[in-house]
Amino acid sequence: MTTYIDRTVNDIGLAEIHEFLAANHRLGGDHFTPDMLRAWAADAEFQMSEGNPPRIEIRAADCVHGWTTEYEISNAGLDSREVEIDD
């Protein structure tokens, strides 16, 4: 058997995403529903599955600053579990 570490965004990470969007997205934090925040978290989880840091990105057109802005979710915002898979 082979094991790997499955990392997912937890409630702390969802709060971090919400805070990041509230400060940087042109629509503001109140625009984003829990399901929308979960979709942003899924983007970070995909990045991790590809071997990248847990980052999300606001494209320039949607950012209050006018440029692409990234955020990396902290370790406290992630849960990890070891998963066994059959070879």
C-alpha positions as CSV (number, residue, x, y, z in Angstrom):
1,M,0.0,0.0,0.0
2,T,1.0,3.5,-0.7
3,T,0.0,6.5,1.5
4,Y,-0.3,10.2,0.7
5,I,-1.3,13.3,2.6
6,D,-4.7,14.7,1.7
7,R,-5.0,18.4,2.6
8,T,-8.3,20.3,2.7
9,V,-9.3,23.8,3.6
10,N,-11.0,24.0,7.0
11,D,-13.2,26.6,8.6
12,I,-10.2,28.8,9.5
13,G,-9.1,28.7,5.9
14,L,-12.6,29.6,4.7
15,A,-12.5,32.6,7.1
16,E,-9.1,33.6,5.6
17,I,-10.5,33.4,2.1
18,H,-13.5,35.5,3.1
19,E,-11.2,38.1,4.7
20,F,-9.0,38.2,1.6
21,L,-12.0,38.6,-0.7
22,A,-13.5,41.3,1.5
23,A,-10.3,43.3,1.4
24,N,-9.4,42.8,-2.2
25,H,-12.4,41.8,-4.4
26,R,-14.4,44.6,-6.1
27,L,-17.6,42.9,-5.0
28,G,-16.7,42.9,-1.3
29,G,-16.9,40.1,1.2
30,D,-20.7,40.2,1.7
31,H,-21.2,39.2,-1.9
32,F,-19.7,35.7,-1.3
33,T,-22.0,33.0,0.0
34,P,-20.7,29.9,1.9
35,D,-21.0,27.9,-1.3
36,M,-18.9,30.5,-3.2
37,L,-16.3,30.4,-0.5
38,R,-16.2,26.6,-0.7
39,A,-15.6,27.0,-4.5
40,W,-12.6,29.3,-3.8
41,A,-11.3,26.7,-1.3
42,A,-11.7,24.0,-4.0
43,D,-9.3,26.0,-6.2
44,A,-6.7,26.0,-3.4
45,E,-7.2,22.3,-2.9
46,F,-6.7,21.7,-6.6
47,Q,-3.5,23.7,-6.4
48,M,-2.3,21.4,-3.6
49,S,-3.2,18.3,-5.5
50,E,-0.9,19.6,-8.3
51,G,2.0,20.0,-5.8
52,N,1.6,23.8,-5.5
53,P,1.0,25.9,-2.4
54,P,-2.7,26.4,-1.4
55,R,-3.2,29.7,-3.3
56,I,-6.2,31.5,-4.7
57,E,-6.1,34.4,-7.1
58,I,-8.3,37.4,-7.9
59,R,-7.9,38.4,-11.5
60,A,-7.0,42.0,-12.2
61,A,-10.4,42.9,-13.5
62,D,-12.0,41.8,-10.2
63,C,-9.5,43.2,-7.9
64,V,-9.8,46.6,-6.2
65,H,-6.1,47.3,-6.8
66,G,-6.4,46.7,-10.6
67,W,-3.8,43.9,-10.7
68,T,-3.9,40.2,-10.1
69,T,-3.7,39.5,-6.4
70,E,-2.9,36.1,-4.8
71,Y,-3.4,34.7,-1.3
72,E,-1.9,31.6,0.3
73,I,-3.9,29.9,2.9
74,S,-2.0,29.4,6.2
75,N,-1.2,26.0,7.7
76,A,-3.9,26.7,10.4
77,G,-6.4,27.0,7.6
78,L,-5.7,23.4,6.3
79,D,-6.5,20.0,7.6
80,S,-4.3,17.0,6.7
81,R,-5.0,13.3,6.8
82,E,-3.0,10.3,5.7
83,V,-4.8,8.2,3.1
84,E,-3.8,4.7,2.0
85,I,-4.3,3.6,-1.6
86,D,-3.8,0.2,-3.1
87,D,-1.0,0.0,-5.6
